[in-house]
Amino acid sequence: MPCMTGRASIAPIVALALLAAGASAQEATLPVTIERIVTLSEHGSTRATLYDMSNKILTIGGRTHITWLDALADTMIVTYDHATGAISAPVLIGSGVDNHAGPAMCADSQGSLYVVFGPHHGPFQFARSARPNDASEWEKLPDFGYKCTYPSLVCDAQDTLHIAYRGGDVPCRAMYQRRPPGGEWTEPRELVSAAVPDGYTQFGNALTVAPDDSLHLVFHVYDMHPAAGKAAGHLVSRDGGDTWTLMDGTPVALPATPQTPGVMVEQGPELDMRAGGVTCDAQSRPYFPSVHAEGETDLVLWRWRDGWEGISLRATVEEALGFPPRFAQPNVATIAGGRLFIGAGIRTGGNWVDRSTDTYLLVSDDLGDSFAVQRISEPDPDVPNWGPSLERPVGRNAIDRLFLLWTHGLAGAGTSDAETVTDVMLAILARD
């Protein structure tokens, strides 16, 4: 069993509701109603909707902007108009290097949209919309960052942009930079290190802004000693990124490591897990999911009360689906209208992109005490539905309805497979 700090793991009350896409009117007990499912692209990359540290959906003033990666590394965007239900033609923002080049998006108080994208161990490309709340034309801003991958971009109440990413020389670290309005990006700063002498590392580095304007970083630490994700942690900054602490205010010397007291919410030498995106409720309390990848895989929701609480969702999902589930990362948590949502890839067996994988929503009306389970994707025996992405609050966006993005297609061969293409799918969920 994993080592869990804070309170003991909680067994949630099980709320059951399950249906494929295309629910009938008689099945009104389902937690969400699917208004329609749209194929945004038939030329998606093999990582079209990954990675879950990045916000790829953004709602500003009656428009929702949705980004993804077309084959091999083209950052695309469309806009959904809430008044008409129309979806614009796709626009190419720019091209990166391979299937790890996916975008992260946020907006400032003027409605300017910002997208960071492009590298796999290189400088970020950085673009701003030519007009407020309009994704039809983009202007390139100077590249920044050092040997970057996996951006997570947010905007605070002062219109300062903040970004977390994996970067630096091998072994890479979780890095942080910020950009004041109209200014330049600060120099890269190390927030988390695996504290290993060499080899591949990966962190998950998901960033968000809470209602009280605090910054929350959630990460896992994956390294090659041995090869596994053996820890997941959380840091918070309440002074705009100058200093980082535990939730109780205890200062943390940077970079934090798996040995830093109190930083790791979950860790254990036998674990191989990944942390998903992070979101905060109206009281600025953080929530994030983690996936245990080996053995009897589990999906755990972590939430802050007077300490960290870990809620295993395996039994809930198994009772709902009728089979022992295996959970695929990524999984993304968000809060819209006071509800907590987790987008999950769930499969019957195989690896993280097994053909049995489908995209589900786990929905909680009590912020994690109970969950309903609902399948969103249409099952396909030959092709997985994976890489779910939900909109999270990242500073200036206002979520009044939910959109779920995922990939329908195979994972391809390696990072530069331009021959394998996927379908990019979007579920538009009805307002409650």
C-alpha positions as a Markdown table, in Angstrom:
| # | Residue | x | y | z |
|---|---|---|---|---|
| 1 | Met | 0.0 | 0.0 | 0.0 |
| 2 | Pro | 1.2 | 3.5 | -0.7 |
| 3 | Cys | 2.4 | 5.8 | 2.1 |
| 4 | Met | -0.2 | 8.5 | 2.6 |
| 5 | Thr | 0.5 | 11.6 | 4.6 |
| 6 | Gly | -2.3 | 13.5 | 6.4 |
| 7 | Arg | -5.5 | 11.6 | 7.2 |
| 8 | Ala | -6.1 | 8.0 | 6.3 |
| 9 | Ser | -7.6 | 6.9 | 3.0 |
| 10 | Ile | -11.4 | 7.3 | 2.9 |
| 11 | Ala | -13.9 | 4.9 | 1.4 |
| 12 | Pro | -16.4 | 7.1 | -0.5 |
| 13 | Ile | -20.1 | 6.4 | -0.6 |
| 14 | Val | -20.7 | 4.8 | -4.0 |
| 15 | Ala | -23.1 | 6.6 | -6.3 |
| 16 | Leu | -23.7 | 4.6 | -9.5 |
| 17 | Ala | -24.6 | 5.9 | -12.9 |
| 18 | Leu | -23.3 | 4.5 | -16.2 |
| 19 | Leu | -24.1 | 5.0 | -19.8 |
| 20 | Ala | -22.4 | 5.2 | -23.2 |
| 21 | Ala | -22.6 | 8.4 | -25.3 |
| 22 | Gly | -26.0 | 9.1 | -26.7 |
| 23 | Ala | -28.1 | 8.8 | -23.5 |
| 24 | Ser | -31.9 | 8.6 | -24.0 |
| 25 | Ala | -34.4 | 11.0 | -22.4 |
| 26 | Gln | -35.5 | 8.2 | -20.0 |
| 27 | Glu | -32.1 | 8.0 | -18.4 |
| 28 | Ala | -32.3 | 11.4 | -16.6 |
| 29 | Thr | -30.5 | 10.1 | -13.5 |
| 30 | Leu | -27.1 | 10.4 | -15.3 |
| 31 | Pro | -24.9 | 13.0 | -13.7 |
| 32 | Val | -24.2 | 14.9 | -17.0 |
| 33 | Thr | -26.2 | 15.2 | -20.2 |
| 34 | Ile | -24.2 | 15.0 | -23.4 |
| 35 | Glu | -25.5 | 17.7 | -25.8 |
| 36 | Arg | -23.4 | 16.5 | -28.7 |
| 37 | Ile | -20.1 | 14.9 | -29.6 |
| 38 | Val | -18.0 | 16.5 | -32.3 |
| 39 | Thr | -15.0 | 15.3 | -34.3 |
| 40 | Leu | -12.7 | 18.3 | -34.3 |
| 41 | Ser | -10.0 | 16.7 | -36.4 |
| 42 | Glu | -9.3 | 13.5 | -38.3 |
| 43 | His | -5.6 | 14.3 | -38.5 |
| 44 | Gly | -4.7 | 14.4 | -34.8 |
| 45 | Ser | -1.2 | 13.7 | -33.5 |
| 46 | Thr | -0.6 | 10.5 | -31.5 |
| 47 | Arg | -0.6 | 12.7 | -28.4 |
| 48 | Ala | -3.3 | 15.0 | -29.7 |
| 49 | Thr | -4.9 | 15.8 | -26.3 |
| 50 | Leu | -2.2 | 15.0 | -23.8 |
| 51 | Tyr | -0.8 | 16.3 | -21.4 |
| 52 | Asp | -3.0 | 16.9 | -18.5 |
| 53 | Met | -0.8 | 19.5 | -16.8 |
| 54 | Ser | -1.8 | 21.8 | -19.7 |
| 55 | Asn | -5.1 | 23.6 | -19.9 |
| 56 | Lys | -6.3 | 23.1 | -23.5 |
| 57 | Ile | -9.9 | 24.5 | -23.1 |
| 58 | Leu | -10.6 | 28.1 | -22.1 |
| 59 | Thr | -13.9 | 29.9 | -21.6 |
| 60 | Ile | -14.0 | 33.7 | -21.8 |
| 61 | Gly | -17.2 | 35.8 | -22.2 |
| 62 | Gly | -19.5 | 33.4 | -24.1 |
| 63 | Arg | -16.7 | 31.7 | -26.1 |
| 64 | Thr | -14.8 | 28.5 | -25.4 |
| 65 | His | -11.5 | 28.0 | -27.2 |
| 66 | Ile | -10.2 | 24.5 | -27.6 |
| 67 | Thr | -6.6 | 23.5 | -28.6 |
| 68 | Trp | -5.0 | 20.3 | -29.6 |
| 69 | Leu | -2.1 | 18.8 | -31.5 |
| 70 | Asp | -2.5 | 17.7 | -35.2 |
| 71 | Ala | 0.0 | 15.3 | -36.7 |
| 72 | Leu | 2.8 | 15.6 | -36.2 |
| 73 | Ala | 3.1 | 18.7 | -34.1 |
| 74 | Asp | 0.7 | 21.4 | -35.3 |
| 75 | Thr | -1.0 | 23.4 | -32.5 |
| 76 | Met | -4.6 | 23.9 | -33.7 |
| 77 | Ile | -7.5 | 25.9 | -32.1 |
| 78 | Val | -11.2 | 26.3 | -32.7 |
| 79 | Thr | -13.8 | 28.4 | -30.9 |
| 80 | Tyr | -17.3 | 27.3 | -29.7 |
| 81 | Asp | -19.8 | 30.2 | -29.6 |
| 82 | His | -22.2 | 29.7 | -26.7 |
| 83 | Ala | -25.0 | 31.8 | -28.2 |
| 84 | Thr | -25.2 | 30.0 | -31.6 |
| 85 | Gly | -23.6 | 26.6 | -30.8 |
| 86 | Ala | -21.3 | 27.1 | -33.9 |
| 87 | Ile | -17.7 | 25.9 | -33.9 |
| 88 | Ser | -15.2 | 27.9 | -36.0 |
| 89 | Ala | -12.9 | 26.5 | -38.6 |
| 90 | Pro | -9.6 | 25.3 | -37.2 |
| 91 | Val | -6.7 | 27.8 | -37.1 |
| 92 | Leu | -3.0 | 26.8 | -37.0 |
| 93 | Ile | -1.1 | 28.7 | -34.3 |
| 94 | Gly | 2.3 | 27.1 | -35.0 |
| 95 | Ser | 4.2 | 23.9 | -35.3 |
| 96 | Gly | 6.5 | 22.2 | -32.8 |
| 97 | Val | 9.0 | 19.4 | -33.0 |
| 98 | Asp | 7.1 | 16.1 | -32.2 |
| 99 | Asn | 4.1 | 14.7 | -30.4 |
| 100 | His | 5.2 | 16.2 | -27.1 |
| 101 | Ala | 4.7 | 19.7 | -28.4 |
| 102 | Gly | 1.2 | 20.2 | -27.1 |
| 103 | Pro | -0.2 | 23.6 | -26.1 |
| 104 | Ala | -1.1 | 25.2 | -22.8 |
| 105 | Met | -3.5 | 28.2 | -22.8 |
| 106 | Cys | -4.7 | 31.0 | -20.5 |
| 107 | Ala | -6.1 | 34.6 | -20.9 |
| 108 | Asp | -5.6 | 37.9 | -19.2 |
| 109 | Ser | -8.1 | 40.5 | -17.9 |
| 110 | Gln | -8.3 | 42.1 | -21.3 |
| 111 | Gly | -9.3 | 38.9 | -22.9 |
| 112 | Ser | -6.0 | 38.4 | -24.7 |
| 113 | Leu | -5.4 | 34.7 | -25.2 |
| 114 | Tyr | -1.9 | 33.2 | -24.6 |
| 115 | Val | -0.6 | 29.8 | -25.9 |
| 116 | Val | 2.7 | 28.2 | -25.1 |
| 117 | Phe | 3.7 | 25.2 | -27.2 |
| 118 | Gly | 6.3 | 23.5 | -29.4 |
| 119 | Pro | 9.4 | 22.0 | -27.8 |
| 120 | His | 10.5 | 18.6 | -26.6 |
| 121 | His | 13.7 | 19.7 | -24.7 |
| 122 | Gly | 13.9 | 23.2 | -26.3 |
| 123 | Pro | 12.6 | 26.8 | -25.9 |
| 124 | Phe | 8.9 | 27.4 | -25.8 |
| 125 | Gln | 7.1 | 29.1 | -28.6 |
| 126 | Phe | 4.8 | 31.8 | -27.3 |
| 127 | Ala | 1.8 | 33.4 | -29.0 |
| 128 | Arg | -0.9 | 35.9 | -28.2 |
| 129 | Ser | -4.2 | 36.4 | -30.0 |
| 130 | Ala | -4.2 | 39.4 | -32.3 |
| 131 | Arg | -7.6 | 40.5 | -30.8 |
| 132 | Pro | -9.2 | 39.9 | -27.4 |
| 133 | Asn | -11.2 | 36.7 | -27.1 |
| 134 | Asp | -10.6 | 35.9 | -30.8 |
| 135 | Ala | -8.6 | 32.9 | -31.8 |
| 136 | Ser | -8.7 | 33.5 | -35.5 |
| 137 | Glu | -5.3 | 35.3 | -35.7 |
| 138 | Trp | -2.1 | 35.1 | -33.6 |
| 139 | Glu | 1.1 | 37.1 | -33.1 |
| 140 | Lys | 4.3 | 35.4 | -32.2 |
| 141 | Leu | 6.1 | 36.6 | -29.1 |
| 142 | Pro | 9.7 | 35.8 | -28.2 |
| 143 | Asp | 10.6 | 32.2 | -27.4 |
| 144 | Phe | 11.7 | 31.5 | -23.8 |
| 145 | Gly | 12.7 | 28.8 | -21.4 |
| 146 | Tyr | 15.6 | 26.3 | -21.2 |
| 147 | Lys | 15.3 | 22.7 | -22.6 |
| 148 | Cys | 11.5 | 22.8 | -22.0 |
| 149 | Thr | 8.7 | 20.2 | -22.2 |
| 150 | Tyr | 5.2 | 19.9 | -20.8 |
| 151 | Pro | 4.0 | 23.5 | -20.2 |
| 152 | Ser | 1.3 | 24.5 | -17.6 |
| 153 | Leu | 0.3 | 28.1 | -18.0 |
| 154 | Val | -1.9 | 30.3 | -15.8 |
| 155 | Cys | -2.7 | 34.0 | -15.3 |
| 156 | Asp | -3.2 | 35.6 | -11.8 |
| 157 | Ala | -5.3 | 38.6 | -10.7 |
| 158 | Gln | -2.5 | 41.0 | -11.5 |
| 159 | Asp | -2.3 | 39.7 | -15.1 |
| 160 | Thr | 1.1 | 38.1 | -14.4 |
| 161 | Leu | 1.6 | 34.9 | -16.4 |
| 162 | His | 3.1 | 31.9 | -14.5 |
| 163 | Ile | 4.4 | 28.7 | -16.1 |
| 164 | Ala | 5.7 | 25.4 | -14.7 |
| 165 | Tyr | 7.4 | 22.8 | -16.9 |
| 166 | Arg | 10.0 | 20.1 | -17.0 |
| 167 | Gly | 13.3 | 21.6 | -18.1 |
| 168 | Gly | 17.0 | 22.1 | -17.7 |
| 169 | Asp | 19.9 | 19.7 | -18.2 |
| 170 | Val | 19.5 | 16.0 | -17.6 |
| 171 | Pro | 18.4 | 15.0 | -15.0 |
| 172 | Cys | 15.7 | 17.6 | -15.7 |
| 173 | Arg | 13.8 | 19.4 | -13.0 |
| 174 | Ala | 10.3 | 21.0 | -12.5 |
| 175 | Met | 11.0 | 24.6 | -13.5 |
| 176 | Tyr | 9.1 | 27.9 | -13.0 |
| 177 | Gln | 9.0 | 31.3 | -14.7 |
| 178 | Arg | 6.7 | 34.3 | -14.6 |
| 179 | Arg | 6.0 | 37.3 | -16.9 |
| 180 | Pro | 4.5 | 40.5 | -15.5 |
| 181 | Pro | 2.0 | 42.3 | -17.8 |
| 182 | Gly | 3.9 | 43.7 | -20.8 |
| 183 | Gly | 7.2 | 42.5 | -19.3 |
| 184 | Glu | 9.7 | 39.7 | -19.9 |
| 185 | Trp | 9.9 | 36.2 | -18.6 |
| 186 | Thr | 12.0 | 35.8 | -15.5 |
| 187 | Glu | 15.0 | 33.4 | -15.5 |
| 188 | Pro | 14.1 | 29.7 | -15.0 |
| 189 | Arg | 13.9 | 28.7 | -11.4 |
| 190 | Glu | 14.0 | 25.1 | -10.0 |
| 191 | Leu | 11.0 | 24.1 | -7.9 |
| 192 | Val | 11.3 | 20.3 | -7.8 |
| 193 | Ser | 14.3 | 18.0 | -8.3 |
| 194 | Ala | 14.3 | 14.2 | -8.2 |
| 195 | Ala | 17.6 | 14.4 | -6.4 |
| 196 | Val | 19.1 | 11.6 | -8.6 |
| 197 | Pro | 22.6 | 11.7 | -10.2 |
| 198 | Asp | 21.6 | 10.9 | -13.8 |
| 199 | Gly | 18.9 | 9.6 | -16.1 |
| 200 | Tyr | 15.5 | 10.5 | -17.3 |
| 201 | Thr | 13.1 | 12.3 | -15.1 |
| 202 | Gln | 9.4 | 13.5 | -15.4 |
| 203 | Phe | 7.3 | 15.5 | -13.0 |
| 204 | Gly | 3.7 | 16.2 | -14.2 |
| 205 | Asn | 4.1 | 19.8 | -13.0 |
| 206 | Ala | 0.4 | 20.9 | -13.1 |
| 207 | Leu | -0.2 | 24.6 | -12.1 |
| 208 | Thr | -3.4 | 26.4 | -11.2 |
| 209 | Val | -4.6 | 29.7 | -9.6 |
| 210 | Ala | -7.1 | 29.5 | -6.7 |
| 211 | Pro | -9.9 | 32.0 | -6.0 |
| 212 | Asp | -7.7 | 33.7 | -3.4 |
| 213 | Asp | -5.0 | 34.1 | -6.1 |
| 214 | Ser | -2.6 | 31.5 | -4.6 |
| 215 | Leu | -0.6 | 29.4 | -7.0 |
| 216 | His | -0.8 | 25.6 | -6.6 |
| 217 | Leu | 1.7 | 23.2 | -8.1 |
| 218 | Val | 1.0 | 19.4 | -8.2 |
| 219 | Phe | 3.7 | 17.0 | -9.4 |
| 220 | His | 4.8 | 13.5 | -9.4 |
| 221 | Val | 8.5 | 12.5 | -9.4 |
| 222 | Tyr | 9.5 | 9.9 | -11.9 |
| 223 | Asp | 13.1 | 8.8 | -12.2 |
| 224 | Met | 15.2 | 5.8 | -13.3 |
| 225 | His | 16.5 | 4.7 | -9.8 |
| 226 | Pro | 14.5 | 2.4 | -10.3 |
| 227 | Ala | 12.3 | 3.4 | -13.2 |
| 228 | Ala | 9.0 | 4.5 | -11.6 |
| 229 | Gly | 6.9 | 7.4 | -10.3 |
| 230 | Lys | 7.5 | 6.9 | -6.6 |
| 231 | Ala | 6.2 | 10.2 | -5.2 |
| 232 | Ala | 3.5 | 12.9 | -5.7 |
| 233 | Gly | 3.6 | 16.3 | -4.0 |
| 234 | His | 2.1 | 19.8 | -3.7 |
| 235 | Leu | 3.5 | 23.3 | -3.3 |
| 236 | Val | 1.6 | 26.6 | -2.8 |
| 237 | Ser | 2.7 | 30.2 | -3.2 |
| 238 | Arg | 0.7 | 33.0 | -1.7 |
| 239 | Asp | 3.0 | 35.8 | -2.8 |
| 240 | Gly | 2.9 | 35.5 | -6.6 |
| 241 | Gly | 5.6 | 32.9 | -6.9 |
| 242 | Asp | 8.3 | 34.5 | -4.7 |
| 243 | Thr | 8.2 | 31.8 | -2.0 |
| 244 | Trp | 6.6 | 28.3 | -1.9 |
| 245 | Thr | 5.3 | 26.5 | 1.1 |
| 246 | Leu | 3.3 | 23.6 | 2.4 |
| 247 | Met | -0.5 | 24.2 | 2.7 |
| 248 | Asp | -0.1 | 25.0 | 6.4 |
| 249 | Gly | 2.4 | 27.7 | 5.6 |
| 250 | Thr | 5.6 | 25.9 | 6.4 |
| 251 | Pro | 8.4 | 27.3 | 4.2 |
| 252 | Val | 10.0 | 24.9 | 1.7 |
| 253 | Ala | 13.6 | 25.3 | 0.6 |
| 254 | Leu | 13.9 | 25.0 | -3.2 |
| 255 | Pro | 14.2 | 22.8 | -5.1 |
| 256 | Ala | 12.0 | 20.4 | -3.2 |
| 257 | Thr | 12.9 | 16.8 | -3.4 |
| 258 | Pro | 11.2 | 13.5 | -2.4 |
| 259 | Gln | 13.2 | 13.8 | 0.9 |
| 260 | Thr | 11.9 | 17.3 | 1.7 |
| 261 | Pro | 9.7 | 17.0 | 4.8 |
| 262 | Gly | 5.9 | 17.4 | 4.2 |
| 263 | Val | 6.1 | 18.1 | 0.5 |
| 264 | Met | 5.2 | 14.6 | -0.8 |
| 265 | Val | 1.5 | 13.9 | -0.4 |
| 266 | Glu | 2.0 | 10.3 | -1.5 |
| 267 | Gln | 5.1 | 8.2 | -1.8 |
| 268 | Gly | 6.5 | 4.7 | -1.5 |
| 269 | Pro | 9.3 | 2.7 | -3.1 |
| 270 | Glu | 6.8 | 0.2 | -4.5 |
| 271 | Leu | 4.7 | 2.8 | -6.3 |
| 272 | Asp | 4.6 | 3.6 | -10.0 |
| 273 | Met | 2.1 | 6.4 | -10.3 |
| 274 | Arg | 1.3 | 9.7 | -12.0 |
| 275 | Ala | -0.4 | 12.8 | -10.6 |
| 276 | Gly | -3.0 | 14.5 | -12.7 |
| 277 | Gly | -4.1 | 18.1 | -13.0 |
| 278 | Val | -4.9 | 20.3 | -9.9 |
| 279 | Thr | -7.9 | 22.4 | -9.2 |
| 280 | Cys | -9.2 | 24.4 | -6.2 |
| 281 | Asp | -12.7 | 24.8 | -4.8 |
| 282 | Ala | -14.4 | 28.1 | -3.7 |
| 283 | Gln | -12.4 | 28.0 | -0.4 |
| 284 | Ser | -9.1 | 27.7 | -2.3 |
| 285 | Arg | -8.6 | 24.1 | -1.2 |
| 286 | Pro | -6.7 | 22.0 | -3.7 |
| 287 | Tyr | -7.8 | 18.6 | -5.3 |
| 288 | Phe | -5.9 | 16.4 | -7.6 |
| 289 | Pro | -6.0 | 12.7 | -8.8 |
| 290 | Ser | -3.2 | 10.2 | -9.0 |
| 291 | Val | -3.1 | 6.9 | -10.9 |
| 292 | His | -1.3 | 3.8 | -9.6 |
| 293 | Ala | 0.0 | 2.1 | -12.8 |
| 294 | Glu | 1.1 | -1.3 | -11.6 |
| 295 | Gly | -0.7 | -4.3 | -10.1 |
| 296 | Glu | -4.3 | -3.6 | -9.1 |
| 297 | Thr | -4.3 | -0.1 | -10.5 |
| 298 | Asp | -6.1 | 2.6 | -8.6 |
| 299 | Leu | -7.4 | 6.1 | -9.1 |
| 300 | Val | -7.0 | 8.2 | -5.9 |
| 301 | Leu | -8.5 | 11.6 | -5.3 |
| 302 | Trp | -6.4 | 13.8 | -3.0 |
| 303 | Arg | -8.1 | 16.7 | -1.3 |
| 304 | Trp | -7.0 | 19.2 | 1.4 |
| 305 | Arg | -9.1 | 19.6 | 4.5 |
| 306 | Asp | -7.0 | 20.0 | 7.7 |
| 307 | Gly | -4.5 | 17.7 | 6.0 |
| 308 | Trp | -4.3 | 15.7 | 2.9 |
| 309 | Glu | -7.1 | 13.1 | 2.4 |
| 310 | Gly | -6.7 | 10.2 | -0.1 |
| 311 | Ile | -9.9 | 8.7 | -1.5 |
| 312 | Ser | -9.5 | 5.5 | -3.4 |
| 313 | Leu | -12.0 | 5.3 | -6.3 |
| 314 | Arg | -11.3 | 1.8 | -7.5 |
| 315 | Ala | -14.2 | 0.2 | -5.7 |
| 316 | Thr | -16.6 | 2.9 | -6.9 |
| 317 | Val | -15.6 | 2.4 | -10.5 |
| 318 | Glu | -15.5 | -1.4 | -10.3 |
| 319 | Glu | -19.1 | -1.5 | -8.9 |
| 320 | Ala | -20.3 | 0.9 | -11.5 |
| 321 | Leu | -18.7 | -0.9 | -14.5 |
| 322 | Gly | -18.9 | -4.5 | -13.4 |
| 323 | Phe | -15.2 | -5.3 | -14.0 |
| 324 | Pro | -11.9 | -4.7 | -12.3 |
| 325 | Pro | -10.7 | -1.4 | -13.9 |
| 326 | Arg | -7.3 | -0.4 | -15.0 |
| 327 | Phe | -6.7 | 3.3 | -15.0 |
| 328 | Ala | -4.8 | 5.2 | -17.7 |
| 329 | Gln | -3.2 | 8.5 | -17.2 |
| 330 | Pro | -3.8 | 11.3 | -17.7 |
| 331 | Asn | -6.7 | 12.2 | -15.4 |
| 332 | Val | -7.8 | 15.8 | -14.9 |
| 333 | Ala | -9.9 | 17.2 | -12.1 |
| 334 | Thr | -11.9 | 20.4 | -12.4 |
| 335 | Ile | -14.7 | 22.2 | -10.6 |
| 336 | Ala | -17.6 | 23.8 | -12.5 |
| 337 | Gly | -20.8 | 25.0 | -10.8 |
| 338 | Gly | -19.7 | 23.6 | -7.5 |
| 339 | Arg | -19.2 | 20.1 | -8.9 |
| 340 | Leu | -16.0 | 18.1 | -9.0 |
| 341 | Phe | -15.2 | 16.2 | -12.2 |
| 342 | Ile | -12.4 | 13.7 | -13.0 |
| 343 | Gly | -11.8 | 12.7 | -16.6 |
| 344 | Ala | -10.4 | 9.2 | -16.7 |
| 345 | Gly | -9.2 | 6.7 | -19.3 |
| 346 | Ile | -10.4 | 3.3 | -18.0 |
| 347 | Arg | -9.6 | -0.1 | -19.6 |
| 348 | Thr | -10.1 | -3.8 | -19.0 |
| 349 | Gly | -6.4 | -4.7 | -19.3 |
| 350 | Gly | -3.2 | -4.1 | -21.2 |
| 351 | Asn | -1.1 | -1.0 | -21.1 |
| 352 | Trp | -2.0 | 2.7 | -20.7 |
| 353 | Val | -3.3 | 2.9 | -24.3 |
| 354 | Asp | -4.8 | -0.5 | -24.6 |
| 355 | Arg | -7.6 | -0.8 | -27.3 |
| 356 | Ser | -10.1 | -1.4 | -24.5 |
| 357 | Thr | -9.6 | 2.1 | -23.1 |
| 358 | Asp | -12.6 | 4.4 | -23.0 |
| 359 | Thr | -13.0 | 8.0 | -21.7 |
| 360 | Tyr | -15.2 | 8.4 | -18.6 |
| 361 | Leu | -16.3 | 11.2 | -16.3 |
| 362 | Leu | -16.4 | 10.7 | -12.5 |
| 363 | Val | -18.8 | 13.3 | -11.1 |
| 364 | Ser | -19.1 | 14.4 | -7.5 |
| 365 | Asp | -21.7 | 16.8 | -6.1 |
| 366 | Asp | -20.1 | 16.7 | -2.6 |
| 367 | Leu | -16.5 | 17.5 | -3.5 |
| 368 | Gly | -15.3 | 13.9 | -3.3 |
| 369 | Asp | -17.4 | 12.1 | -0.7 |
| 370 | Ser | -19.3 | 10.2 | -3.4 |
| 371 | Phe | -19.0 | 9.8 | -7.2 |
| 372 | Ala | -21.1 | 8.8 | -10.1 |
| 373 | Val | -19.4 | 7.2 | -13.1 |
| 374 | Gln | -20.4 | 7.9 | -16.7 |
| 375 | Arg | -18.9 | 6.7 | -20.0 |
| 376 | Ile | -18.5 | 9.6 | -22.5 |
| 377 | Ser | -16.8 | 8.0 | -25.5 |
| 378 | Glu | -18.4 | 5.4 | -27.9 |
| 379 | Pro | -16.6 | 2.1 | -27.4 |
| 380 | Asp | -14.6 | 0.9 | -30.4 |
| 381 | Pro | -13.1 | -2.6 | -30.1 |
| 382 | Asp | -10.1 | -1.7 | -32.3 |
| 383 | Val | -9.3 | 1.8 | -31.2 |
| 384 | Pro | -8.9 | 3.4 | -27.7 |
| 385 | Asn | -10.5 | 6.6 | -26.4 |
| 386 | Trp | -7.9 | 8.1 | -24.2 |
| 387 | Gly | -6.1 | 11.3 | -23.1 |
| 388 | Pro | -9.1 | 13.1 | -21.5 |
| 389 | Ser | -8.8 | 16.8 | -21.0 |
| 390 | Leu | -11.1 | 19.1 | -19.0 |
| 391 | Glu | -11.1 | 22.8 | -18.6 |
| 392 | Arg | -9.7 | 23.9 | -15.2 |
| 393 | Pro | -9.8 | 27.4 | -13.8 |
| 394 | Val | -6.4 | 29.0 | -14.6 |
| 395 | Gly | -7.0 | 32.6 | -13.6 |
| 396 | Arg | -9.4 | 34.4 | -15.9 |
| 397 | Asn | -11.6 | 31.8 | -17.4 |
| 398 | Ala | -15.2 | 31.3 | -16.1 |
| 399 | Ile | -16.6 | 27.8 | -16.5 |
| 400 | Asp | -20.3 | 27.7 | -16.8 |
| 401 | Arg | -20.6 | 24.5 | -18.8 |
| 402 | Leu | -18.3 | 21.5 | -19.3 |
| 403 | Phe | -16.4 | 20.4 | -22.4 |
| 404 | Leu | -14.4 | 17.1 | -22.5 |
| 405 | Leu | -11.6 | 16.6 | -25.1 |
| 406 | Trp | -10.0 | 13.2 | -25.9 |
| 407 | Thr | -8.1 | 11.2 | -28.5 |
| 408 | His | -9.7 | 8.4 | -30.5 |
| 409 | Gly | -6.8 | 6.6 | -32.0 |
| 410 | Leu | -3.6 | 4.6 | -31.5 |
| 411 | Ala | -0.5 | 5.9 | -29.7 |
| 412 | Gly | 1.8 | 5.4 | -32.7 |
| 413 | Ala | 5.4 | 4.5 | -32.7 |
| 414 | Gly | 7.6 | 6.8 | -30.6 |
| 415 | Thr | 7.5 | 10.6 | -30.5 |
| 416 | Ser | 7.9 | 11.3 | -34.3 |
| 417 | Asp | 5.4 | 9.0 | -35.9 |
| 418 | Ala | 3.8 | 11.2 | -38.6 |
| 419 | Glu | 2.0 | 8.4 | -40.3 |
| 420 | Thr | -0.3 | 7.4 | -37.5 |
| 421 | Val | -3.2 | 9.9 | -37.2 |
| 422 | Thr | -6.0 | 10.1 | -34.7 |
| 423 | Asp | -9.5 | 11.6 | -34.3 |
| 424 | Val | -9.7 | 14.5 | -31.9 |
| 425 | Met | -13.1 | 14.3 | -30.1 |
| 426 | Leu | -15.0 | 16.9 | -28.1 |
| 427 | Ala | -18.1 | 16.3 | -25.9 |
| 428 | Ile | -20.2 | 19.3 | -25.3 |
| 429 | Leu | -22.1 | 18.8 | -22.1 |
| 430 | Ala | -25.5 | 20.5 | -21.4 |
| 431 | Arg | -25.8 | 23.1 | -18.7 |
| 432 | Asp | -27.4 | 21.8 | -15.5 |
